[in-house]
Amino acid sequence: MSAVSPSSEAESVSPEGVSALDTLPRDVATTGERTYWIETLGCPKNQVDSDKLEGSLIADGLAPAPSAEAADLVVVNTCAFVEDARQESIDTILDFSDARNPDAELVVTGCLAERYGSELADALPEVDAVVGFGVPVTLGSKPIAPSFDLLNMPRPPSSAPWAYVKIAEGCDRNCGFCAIPSFRGPQRSRSIESIRAEVDELGVREVVLVAQDLAAYGRDQGQGERQIVPLVRAVAEQADWVRLLYLYPSDLTDELIDTMCSIGMPYFDLSLQHVSRPLLRRMRRWGDGDRFVERIEAIRAREPDAAFRTNFIVGYPGETEQDHDRLLDFVGQTQLDWCGFFSYSEEAGTYAADLDGTVPPALMAERLAELRELQDRITEEKRDEMLGRTVEVLVDEPGTARSHREAPEIDGIIGVPVGLPVGEFATVHIVGAAGPDLTAEHGV
């Protein structure tokens, strides 16, 4: 029922996904109650927001509609991270405006609404309301959404054996390319108790913790130290797998690495963005390729079966051919399992918007193609290396499973016999590989 991006924060493609509404009986939408449809664009954090908005609407007496065209209320939860995401959000809003019931109300929320508010409302007269989360919305005499603390709201049980859980909102960093702190605000971490309560409500086998700056969790709570390790250990008592998405590399401590390995989830999603030291400083980021290589090699020495994902910006202002060659060399040297590459997008109000050294779009596209071609080969080779291995997988749906090496919606999948029960773990033997995906037989 929702469109959910299979990507990390840097990407904004939104294929069809499954909403928590799918766990509710269909006949509830035909009982005369006011109905709704939520369309979600962007990153996993947006999906969590939609799930919690959904819980609020259900609590207020609304019921899920069988389609957007049949809904009394259509909500589009938008993404505004880069230009392509903004355009996709606007196109989606206009599509739903055309398709909705003439009497239905169309509400736009999420990052685009929070960032552009009144400007967006003026530009889209088709929309009944443009509102950031936490702002009460009323159309005429009908309340649409209450004021709420989105982070700590309840949400429906997950329809899948895994779920994203947002542990904090906002960000205290000042990366040169990112506008998120300007509309999401400073970091606000939840309590461990509230997160554990949400995990209990979801009833899943795998919990995927997400935030704008995940490893900085708890730094804003006055304890003087990050609390990500105590949180991971606590959630690992409730769920079989605990996965972390988007780790800032300087916060990947030995203690955190040891913790992820000890709970059986050596999957490291590192927010690197580039490897050229001069360019990273222009990005207002920490690190360089040598430090990243050293960290990755240290993790592999501790856990040879560790899996790695990262994202890189291509064409940031001032990126030279030498910078690009350094990135190519790094990708070839480290042989990471999964890499995403995306074009730099100028964001108004950010530090990078005023930098010189603009990279021409044609050159940017050429560099992207070169990197993607290289990584596609690496990913295929890494998957071929899995042939003949026996691994433990979580069955997500009939015939589809994942091991610790594959994050849900982001990485490849493992095709398994359709008879394996959904929501259970199974031991399988890898017998085939095609691009990013594997196939397996049950048993050793």
C-alpha positions as a printed NumPy array, in Angstrom:
array([[  0.   ,   0.   ,   0.   ],
       [  2.957,   2.288,   0.427],
       [  5.83 ,   3.056,  -1.842],
       [  9.018,   2.497,   0.125],
       [ 12.551,   3.242,  -1.048],
       [ 14.94 ,   0.267,  -1.083],
       [ 17.825,   2.572,  -0.406],
       [ 19.79 ,   4.396,   2.163],
       [ 19.428,   8.054,   2.881],
       [ 21.435,   8.998,  -0.182],
       [ 19.003,   7.331,  -2.591],
       [ 15.343,   8.049,  -3.324],
       [ 13.946,   5.414,  -5.685],
       [ 10.519,   4.227,  -4.477],
       [  9.172,   0.922,  -5.796],
       [  6.043,  -0.718,  -4.415],
       [  6.433,  -1.949,  -0.847],
       [  4.123,  -3.351,   1.785],
       [  2.397,  -1.153,   4.326],
       [  1.475,  -2.15 ,   7.83 ],
       [ -2.11 ,  -1.607,   6.644],
       [ -1.885,  -4.954,   4.906],
       [ -2.137,  -6.619,   8.313],
       [ -5.664,  -5.222,   8.821],
       [ -8.849,  -6.909,   7.577],
       [-10.037,  -5.52 ,   4.256],
       [-13.683,  -5.392,   5.335],
       [-12.85 ,  -2.721,   7.9  ],
       [-12.643,  -0.229,   5.025],
       [-16.243,  -0.877,   3.98 ],
       [-18.026,  -0.279,   7.269],
       [-18.826,   3.395,   6.653],
       [-15.859,   4.76 ,   8.584],
       [-13.708,   7.499,   7.163],
       [-10.842,   5.915,   5.238],
       [ -7.251,   6.834,   4.421],
       [ -4.344,   5.973,   2.171],
       [ -0.709,   6.811,   2.962],
       [  1.893,   6.942,   0.192],
       [  5.484,   6.95 ,   1.424],
       [  8.53 ,   8.176,  -0.478],
       [ 12.166,   8.333,   0.533],
       [ 14.266,   6.577,   3.116],
       [ 13.399,   4.029,   5.822],
       [ 13.018,   6.805,   8.393],
       [ 10.074,   8.131,   6.383],
       [  8.456,   4.694,   6.442],
       [  8.654,   4.685,  10.239],
       [  6.985,   8.114,  10.295],
       [  4.211,   6.816,   8.046],
       [  3.671,   3.764,  10.242],
       [  3.281,   5.989,  13.271],
       [  0.971,   8.376,  11.437],
       [ -1.026,   5.316,  10.44 ],
       [ -1.316,   4.269,  14.068],
       [ -2.609,   7.728,  14.942],
       [ -5.232,   7.68 ,  12.185],
       [ -6.457,   4.247,  13.236],
       [ -6.653,   5.391,  16.86 ],
       [ -8.768,   8.348,  15.691],
       [-11.277,   5.993,  14.087],
       [-10.159,   6.034,  10.464],
       [ -9.824,   2.801,   8.496],
       [ -7.501,   1.827,   5.633],
       [ -8.879,   2.224,   2.131],
       [ -8.465,  -0.532,  -0.482],
       [ -6.95 ,   2.033,  -2.871],
       [ -6.002,   5.697,  -3.017],
       [ -8.944,   6.326,  -5.334],
       [-11.352,   4.997,  -2.682],
       [ -9.9  ,   6.93 ,   0.274],
       [-11.473,   9.92 ,   2.02 ],
       [ -8.02 ,  11.106,   3.06 ],
       [ -4.858,  10.711,   0.97 ],
       [ -1.546,  11.496,   2.673],
       [  1.711,  11.756,   0.712],
       [  4.764,  11.501,   2.958],
       [  7.462,  13.184,   0.891],
       [ 11.243,  13.158,   0.559],
       [ 13.363,  16.268,  -0.029],
       [ 16.91 ,  14.979,   0.335],
       [ 18.046,  15.726,  -3.231],
       [ 16.53 ,  17.308,  -6.331],
       [ 15.454,  13.991,  -7.863],
       [ 13.631,  13.108,  -4.645],
       [ 11.857,  16.466,  -4.588],
       [ 10.735,  16.075,  -8.183],
       [  9.506,  12.543,  -7.487],
       [  7.539,  13.851,  -4.512],
       [  5.883,  16.611,  -6.563],
       [  5.067,  14.213,  -9.4  ],
       [  3.515,  11.789,  -6.912],
       [  1.421,  14.524,  -5.3  ],
       [  0.065,  15.59 ,  -8.685],
       [ -0.634,  11.984,  -9.69 ],
       [ -2.646,  11.39 ,  -6.525],
       [ -4.465,  14.686,  -6.938],
       [ -5.637,  13.541, -10.353],
       [ -6.55 ,  10.029,  -9.222],
       [ -8.308,  10.73 ,  -5.915],
       [-12.021,  10.8  ,  -5.294],
       [-13.274,  14.374,  -5.939],
       [-14.467,  14.593,  -2.317],
       [-11.236,  13.26 ,  -0.845],
       [ -8.749,  15.451,   0.987],
       [ -5.095,  15.469,  -0.042],
       [ -2.494,  16.197,   2.643],
       [  1.241,  16.531,   2.016],
       [  3.637,  15.894,   4.885],
       [  7.221,  14.755,   5.413],
       [ 10.494,  16.413,   4.491],
       [  9.223,  18.422,   1.524],
       [  6.444,  19.883,   3.656],
       [  8.772,  20.608,   6.564],
       [ 11.394,  22.221,   4.369],
       [  9.235,  24.244,   1.988],
       [  5.917,  24.62 ,   3.862],
       [  4.089,  27.731,   2.64 ],
       [  6.066,  27.856,  -0.612],
       [  4.875,  24.353,  -1.436],
       [  1.292,  25.193,  -0.497],
       [  1.335,  28.215,  -2.808],
       [  2.787,  26.169,  -5.669],
       [  0.301,  23.298,  -5.3  ],
       [ -3.268,  24.632,  -5.   ],
       [ -4.465,  21.056,  -5.627],
       [ -3.39 ,  20.153,  -2.078],
       [ -5.766,  20.68 ,   0.851],
       [ -3.031,  20.936,   3.476],
       [  0.759,  21.004,   3.641],
       [  1.972,  20.174,   7.126],
       [  5.072,  18.976,   8.909],
       [  4.738,  16.209,  11.437],
       [  3.637,  17.325,  14.867],
       [  1.382,  20.122,  13.592],
       [ -2.381,  19.667,  14.067],
       [ -4.362,  19.656,  10.799],
       [ -8.06 ,  20.438,  10.407],
       [ -9.992,  20.862,   7.181],
       [-13.323,  22.544,   7.842],
       [-14.722,  20.872,  10.944],
       [-12.958,  17.553,  10.304],
       [ -9.788,  16.796,  12.26 ],
       [ -7.251,  15.098,  10.007],
       [ -4.245,  14.61 ,  12.235],
       [ -3.597,  15.519,  15.849],
       [ -0.516,  17.157,  17.249],
       [  1.794,  14.393,  18.373],
       [  5.274,  13.385,  19.363],
       [  5.99 ,  11.294,  16.278],
       [  9.116,   9.661,  17.667],
       [  7.314,   8.083,  20.593],
       [  3.943,   7.301,  19.037],
       [  2.761,   3.687,  18.851],
       [  2.53 ,   1.981,  15.476],
       [  0.771,  -1.092,  14.089],
       [  2.488,  -4.499,  14.272],
       [  4.763,  -5.167,  11.325],
       [  3.414,  -7.162,   8.4  ],
       [  6.937,  -8.495,   7.789],
       [  9.276, -10.407,  10.12 ],
       [ 11.5  ,  -7.328,  10.28 ],
       [ 10.933,  -3.616,  10.921],
       [ 12.74 ,  -0.285,  10.921],
       [ 12.847,   1.456,  14.291],
       [ 13.799,   5.125,  14.419],
       [ 15.83 ,   5.83 ,  17.556],
       [ 16.409,   9.578,  17.147],
       [ 15.305,  12.535,  15.062],
       [ 17.397,  15.393,  13.715],
       [ 21.151,  15.808,  13.393],
       [ 23.864,  17.904,  15.042],
       [ 26.379,  17.602,  12.216],
       [ 26.98 ,  20.253,   9.587],
       [ 27.929,  18.321,   6.464],
       [ 28.451,  20.716,   3.572],
       [ 25.951,  19.061,   1.225],
       [ 23.09 ,  18.282,   3.61 ],
       [ 20.086,  20.445,   4.488],
       [ 18.447,  17.951,   6.865],
       [ 19.437,  19.743,  10.113],
       [ 17.772,  22.923,   8.806],
       [ 14.306,  21.336,   8.775],
       [ 14.618,  18.265,  11.014],
       [ 16.375,  20.183,  13.779],
       [ 19.035,  19.069,  16.265],
       [ 19.367,  15.481,  17.394],
       [ 16.684,  14.259,  19.781],
       [ 17.244,  10.727,  21.032],
       [ 14.532,   8.502,  22.421],
       [ 14.93 ,   6.619,  25.674],
       [ 16.033,   2.999,  25.566],
       [ 12.821,   2.083,  27.387],
       [ 10.587,   3.649,  24.711],
       [ 12.527,   1.938,  21.931],
       [ 12.258,  -1.437,  23.643],
       [  8.526,  -0.915,  24.118],
       [  8.133,  -0.27 ,  20.387],
       [ 10.136,  -3.386,  19.545],
       [  7.791,  -5.416,  21.755],
       [  4.767,  -3.995,  19.93 ],
       [  6.194,  -4.784,  16.491],
       [  6.724,  -8.471,  17.19 ],
       [  9.542,  -9.004,  14.656],
       [ 12.581, -11.255,  14.376],
       [ 14.851,  -8.522,  12.99 ],
       [ 15.05 ,  -4.892,  14.119],
       [ 16.758,  -2.37 ,  11.837],
       [ 17.751,   0.704,  13.836],
       [ 17.768,   3.963,  11.846],
       [ 18.408,   7.659,  12.505],
       [ 20.044,  10.614,  10.788],
       [ 23.179,  10.038,  12.903],
       [ 22.732,   6.577,  14.347],
       [ 25.974,   6.05 ,  16.253],
       [ 25.554,   9.428,  18.004],
       [ 22.431,   8.097,  19.737],
       [ 22.142,   9.334,  23.318],
       [ 24.776,  12.056,  23.043],
       [ 22.056,  14.689,  23.504],
       [ 20.626,  13.165,  26.674],
       [ 23.073,  14.739,  29.094],
       [ 25.034,  11.59 ,  29.89 ],
       [ 28.17 ,  12.821,  28.137],
       [ 28.547,   9.624,  26.098],
       [ 26.862,   7.95 ,  23.187],
       [ 24.522,   5.144,  24.194],
       [ 24.353,   3.135,  20.972],
       [ 26.133,   0.101,  22.438],
       [ 23.833,  -0.23 ,  25.491],
       [ 20.865,   0.226,  23.154],
       [ 22.025,  -2.493,  20.75 ],
       [ 22.619,  -4.889,  23.604],
       [ 19.182,  -4.166,  25.054],
       [ 17.344,  -4.646,  21.742],
       [ 19.347,  -7.824,  21.052],
       [ 17.62 ,  -9.334,  24.089],
       [ 14.287,  -8.902,  22.281],
       [ 15.071,  -9.619,  18.63 ],
       [ 17.151, -12.313,  16.957],
       [ 18.853,  -9.83 ,  14.649],
       [ 19.67 ,  -6.168,  15.249],
       [ 20.967,  -4.28 ,  12.221],
       [ 22.363,  -0.721,  12.107],
       [ 22.007,   1.579,   9.102],
       [ 24.083,   4.708,   8.415],
       [ 27.094,   4.775,  10.734],
       [ 29.306,   7.857,  10.64 ],
       [ 32.837,   6.397,  10.292],
       [ 34.459,   8.286,  13.173],
       [ 31.86 ,   6.821,  15.552],
       [ 32.555,   3.215,  14.564],
       [ 34.36 ,   2.365,  17.799],
       [ 36.015,  -0.916,  18.743],
       [ 33.288,  -1.455,  21.316],
       [ 30.552,  -1.035,  18.727],
       [ 32.319,  -3.328,  16.267],
       [ 32.765,  -6.004,  18.934],
       [ 29.128,  -5.671,  19.945],
       [ 27.814,  -6.124,  16.395],
       [ 30.012,  -9.177,  15.906],
       [ 29.038, -10.67 ,  19.267],
       [ 25.289, -10.493,  18.5  ],
       [ 25.785, -12.186,  15.132],
       [ 25.182,  -9.157,  12.915],
       [ 28.544,  -8.122,  11.392],
       [ 26.928,  -5.852,   8.815],
       [ 28.42 ,  -2.365,   8.607],
       [ 26.65 ,   0.4  ,   6.692],
       [ 29.207,   3.204,   6.698],
       [ 28.418,   6.753,   5.637],
       [ 31.714,   7.52 ,   3.844],
       [ 30.592,   9.902,   1.009],
       [ 34.106,  10.078,  -0.514],
       [ 37.717,   9.082,   0.172],
       [ 39.715,  12.122,  -0.99 ],
       [ 40.876,  13.953,   2.129],
       [ 40.771,  17.457,   0.55 ],
       [ 37.298,  16.842,  -0.849],
       [ 36.011,  15.405,   2.434],
       [ 37.184,  18.576,   4.187],
       [ 35.207,  20.615,   1.649],
       [ 32.277,  18.406,   2.584],
       [ 32.951,  19.19 ,   6.257],
       [ 33.432,  15.486,   6.863],
       [ 35.911,  13.388,   8.815],
       [ 38.347,  10.841,   7.469],
       [ 40.092,   9.777,   4.279],
       [ 40.613,   6.648,   2.225],
       [ 43.577,   5.377,   4.235],
       [ 41.664,   5.588,   7.522],
       [ 38.657,   3.898,   5.982],
       [ 40.763,   1.054,   4.576],
       [ 42.447,   0.549,   7.939],
       [ 39.073,   0.332,   9.7  ],
       [ 37.589,  -2.062,   7.179],
       [ 40.612,  -4.343,   7.289],
       [ 40.528,  -4.352,  11.1  ],
       [ 36.885,  -5.442,  11.061],
       [ 37.598,  -8.199,   8.551],
       [ 40.457,  -9.418,  10.739],
       [ 38.004,  -9.765,  13.641],
       [ 35.182, -11.187,  11.535],
       [ 36.064, -12.481,   8.055],
       [ 32.357, -12.859,   7.226],
       [ 31.614,  -9.166,   7.812],
       [ 29.542,  -7.432,   5.139],
       [ 29.907,  -3.764,   4.158],
       [ 27.717,  -1.154,   2.482],
       [ 28.399,   2.521,   1.816],
       [ 27.366,   5.469,  -0.367],
       [ 29.46 ,   7.977,  -2.256],
       [ 28.713,  11.436,  -3.651],
       [ 29.967,  11.999,  -7.178],
       [ 30.565,  15.499,  -8.545],
       [ 30.749,  17.462,  -5.296],
       [ 32.059,  20.984,  -6.037],
       [ 35.825,  20.856,  -6.475],
       [ 36.019,  17.115,  -7.234],
       [ 39.035,  16.65 ,  -9.509],
       [ 40.053,  13.76 , -11.75 ],
       [ 42.592,  12.867,  -9.076],
       [ 39.827,  12.737,  -6.465],
       [ 37.772,  10.525,  -8.756],
       [ 40.717,   8.204,  -9.373],
       [ 41.241,   7.894,  -5.622],
       [ 37.632,   6.817,  -5.254],
       [ 37.962,   4.27 ,  -8.06 ],
       [ 41.104,   2.868,  -6.445],
       [ 39.375,   2.65 ,  -3.063],
       [ 36.348,   0.83 ,  -4.475],
       [ 38.596,  -1.632,  -6.272],
       [ 40.834,  -2.161,  -3.247],
       [ 38.223,  -2.628,  -0.538],
       [ 35.86 ,  -4.892,  -2.497],
       [ 32.821,  -3.863,  -0.47 ],
       [ 29.672,  -5.94 ,  -0.806],
       [ 27.338,  -3.067,  -1.636],
       [ 27.948,   0.526,  -2.775],
       [ 25.571,   3.269,  -3.848],
       [ 26.7  ,   6.229,  -5.968],
       [ 24.671,   9.362,  -6.529],
       [ 25.158,  12.721,  -8.148],
       [ 25.781,  15.775,  -6.036],
       [ 22.621,  17.848,  -5.684],
       [ 22.95 ,  21.527,  -4.822],
       [ 20.818,  22.29 ,  -1.774],
       [ 19.893,  25.901,  -1.037],
       [ 21.223,  27.168,   2.259],
       [ 23.992,  24.595,   2.58 ],
       [ 27.711,  25.336,   2.752],
       [ 28.339,  23.583,  -0.574],
       [ 25.852,  25.773,  -2.436],
       [ 28.364,  28.632,  -2.405],
       [ 31.449,  26.616,  -3.333],
       [ 33.276,  27.008,  -6.607],
       [ 34.467,  24.143,  -8.781],
       [ 31.099,  22.996, -10.144],
       [ 31.407,  19.664, -11.942],
       [ 29.598,  19.644, -15.334],
       [ 26.61 ,  17.261, -15.435],
       [ 28.047,  15.285, -18.358],
       [ 31.294,  14.668, -16.488],
       [ 29.361,  13.753, -13.356],
       [ 27.363,  11.176, -15.324],
       [ 30.545,   9.74 , -16.832],
       [ 32.103,   9.311, -13.395],
       [ 28.939,   7.733, -12.016],
       [ 28.813,   5.205, -14.844],
       [ 32.448,   4.253, -14.337],
       [ 31.99 ,   3.68 , -10.612],
       [ 28.747,   1.757, -10.986],
       [ 30.225,  -0.529, -13.616],
       [ 33.151,  -1.299, -11.316],
       [ 30.947,  -1.95 ,  -8.291],
       [ 28.53 ,  -4.13 , -10.262],
       [ 31.428,  -6.43 , -11.128],
       [ 32.611,  -6.478,  -7.525],
       [ 29.146,  -7.253,  -6.181],
       [ 28.707, -10.092,  -8.672],
       [ 32.091, -11.535,  -7.697],
       [ 31.275, -11.262,  -3.986],
       [ 27.998, -13.08 ,  -4.584],
       [ 29.729, -15.776,  -6.646],
       [ 32.002, -16.379,  -3.666],
       [ 28.921, -17.466,  -1.712],
       [ 28.325, -20.496,  -3.961],
       [ 28.569, -23.726,  -2.007],
       [ 28.266, -22.054,   1.383],
       [ 25.756, -22.917,   4.076],
       [ 24.142, -19.904,   5.753],
       [ 21.365, -19.035,   8.161],
       [ 18.566, -16.945,   6.639],
       [ 15.408, -15.194,   7.759],
       [ 12.461, -15.941,   5.47 ],
       [ 10.769, -12.618,   4.632],
       [  8.018, -13.975,   2.388],
       [  7.345, -17.216,   0.498],
       [ 10.438, -18.016,  -1.546],
       [ 12.458, -14.977,  -0.389],
       [ 15.009, -14.777,   2.424],
       [ 18.081, -12.897,   3.597],
       [ 21.232, -13.659,   5.556],
       [ 23.099, -11.169,   7.73 ],
       [ 24.763,  -9.93 ,   4.529],
       [ 21.578,  -8.452,   3.039],
       [ 19.684,  -5.557,   4.583],
       [ 15.96 ,  -5.573,   3.797],
       [ 14.843,  -3.548,   0.749],
       [ 18.397,  -2.354,   0.085],
       [ 20.601,  -5.271,  -0.914],
       [ 20.122,  -8.496,  -2.852],
       [ 17.933, -11.414,  -1.773],
       [ 18.25 , -15.176,  -1.45 ],
       [ 15.655, -17.255,  -3.261],
       [ 14.641, -20.255,  -1.126],
       [ 12.056, -23.06 ,  -1.409],
       [  8.538, -21.61 ,  -1.098],
       [  7.672, -24.122,   1.603],
       [  9.974, -22.546,   4.181],
       [  7.809, -20.794,   6.806],
       [  7.749, -17.003,   6.685],
       [  9.136, -15.317,   9.769],
       [ 11.352, -18.247,  10.708],
       [ 15.062, -18.884,  10.397],
       [ 16.376, -21.668,   8.195],
       [ 19.715, -23.174,   7.252],
       [ 20.198, -23.168,   3.488],
       [ 22.876, -24.123,   0.965],
       [ 23.735, -21.549,  -1.714],
       [ 23.52 , -23.12 ,  -5.175],
       [ 23.143, -20.198,  -7.583],
       [ 24.07 , -16.552,  -8.126],
       [ 22.731, -13.997, -10.583],
       [ 23.866, -10.398, -10.169],
       [ 23.073,  -9.285,  -6.615],
       [ 20.767, -12.244,  -5.865],
       [ 21.39 , -15.819,  -4.74 ],
       [ 19.383, -19.014,  -4.798],
       [ 19.537, -21.715,  -2.146],
       [ 18.327, -25.176,  -1.228],
       [ 17.089, -26.081,   2.22 ],
       [ 19.503, -27.971,   4.449],
       [ 23.205, -28.631,   4.256]])
